[in-house]
């Protein structure tokens, strides 16, 4: 098995694991980590597809992956800040709708007060 195939399979595996975790877990931090795992898998697939010929990689996909890493770090920071805001507003680190179907901002707070 060549390195290109190994990178492609590892990237596809990371995408699959990340999508599974995104669907299964309810906690916001785990969802953010799952999105990062999916992104890293996509980066691996792009790097694996960057072969132009025997032993000659294409530099453009590598530059795109480096740019994507910077954007992913910024998006993760934003998502973490929003997760903290959700936890502060609702008292719980998840986006689940309450069992009684109410979706008011005060419904999830432990003291019942509106923000």
C-alpha positions as MATLAB code, in Angstrom:
seq = 'XXXXXXXXXXXXXXXXXXXXXXXXXXXXXXXXXXXXXXXXXXXXXXXXXXXXXXXXXXXXXXXXXXXXXXXXXXXXXXXXXXXXXXXXXXXXXXXXXXXXXXXXXXXXXXXXXXX';
ca = [
       0.000    0.000    0.000;
       1.413    3.367   -0.992;
       1.535    6.418    1.214;
      -1.083    8.176   -0.922;
      -3.590    5.375   -0.370;
      -2.770    5.268    3.359;
      -3.370    9.024    3.688;
      -6.608    8.779    1.728;
      -7.919    5.887    3.828;
      -6.882    7.579    7.079;
      -8.638   10.761    5.977;
     -11.799    8.856    5.045;
     -11.680    7.075    8.402;
     -11.365   10.375   10.271;
     -14.317   11.818    8.359;
     -16.414    8.752    9.205;
     -15.490    8.803   12.900;
     -16.098   12.556   13.110;
     -19.516   12.326   11.457;
     -20.483    9.469   13.769;
     -19.442   11.469   16.839;
     -21.272   14.541   15.536;
     -24.514   12.592   15.277;
     -24.211   10.525   18.460;
     -22.987   13.026   21.054;
     -25.169   15.767   22.494;
     -22.517   17.716   24.424;
     -21.393   20.848   22.539;
     -17.688   20.385   23.244;
     -17.791   16.881   21.792;
     -19.643   18.180   18.730;
     -16.975   20.871   18.224;
     -14.232   18.247   18.517;
     -16.091   16.020   16.047;
     -16.250   18.860   13.528;
     -12.489   19.343   13.947;
     -11.899   15.628   13.348;
     -13.973   15.803   10.142;
     -11.940   18.827    9.017;
      -8.661   17.038    9.672;
      -9.888   14.074    7.669;
     -10.727   16.359    4.752;
      -7.257   17.904    4.993;
      -5.684   14.435    4.806;
      -7.760   13.521    1.753;
      -6.758   16.772    0.011;
      -3.077   16.133    0.749;
      -3.432   12.548   -0.521;
      -5.003   13.815   -3.757;
      -2.199   16.320   -4.313;
       0.025   13.910   -6.257;
       0.691   15.172   -9.787;
       2.923   12.390  -10.885;
       5.379    9.900   -9.455;
       6.962   11.662   -6.496;
       5.909   15.182   -7.522;
       3.303   16.744   -5.209;
       1.170   19.688   -6.309;
       1.866   22.699   -4.032;
      -1.565   24.333   -4.477;
      -3.541   21.775   -2.425;
      -0.904   21.976    0.296;
      -1.316   25.747    0.429;
      -5.090   25.295    0.583;
      -4.705   22.900    3.519;
      -2.476   25.378    5.380;
      -5.077   28.102    4.842;
      -7.792   25.700    5.951;
      -5.927   24.965    9.179;
      -5.843   28.677   10.014;
      -9.548   29.027    9.260;
     -10.334   25.900   11.310;
      -8.514   27.279   14.356;
     -10.473   30.535   14.096;
     -13.778   28.719   13.623;
     -13.013   26.487   16.620;
     -12.335   29.518   18.791;
     -15.637   31.056   17.713;
     -17.515   27.793   18.320;
     -16.006   27.454   21.800;
     -16.988   31.031   22.661;
     -20.539   30.353   21.476;
     -20.642   27.106   23.477;
     -19.703   29.041   26.613;
     -22.494   31.536   25.878;
     -24.994   28.700   25.417;
     -23.900   27.108   28.688;
     -24.185   30.428   30.517;
     -27.617   31.134   29.032;
     -29.154   27.700   29.524;
     -27.174   26.195   32.375;
     -26.321   23.117   30.314;
     -23.732   22.506   27.588;
     -26.124   21.084   24.983;
     -28.686   22.282   22.493;
     -31.437   19.826   23.372;
     -35.022   21.078   23.429;
     -36.646   20.541   26.844;
     -39.009   17.566   27.164;
     -42.079   19.788   27.584;
     -41.379   21.425   24.203;
     -40.791   24.953   25.511;
     -37.968   26.787   23.847;
     -37.852   29.981   25.897;
     -34.392   31.141   26.978;
     -35.400   30.947   30.644;
     -36.648   27.352   30.389;
     -33.156   25.826   30.713;
     -31.839   28.060   33.461;
     -31.684   26.492   36.914;
     -33.203   29.555   38.605;
     -35.833   30.078   35.867;
     -34.885   33.718   35.407;
     -34.632   35.313   31.998;
     -31.303   36.714   30.970;
];
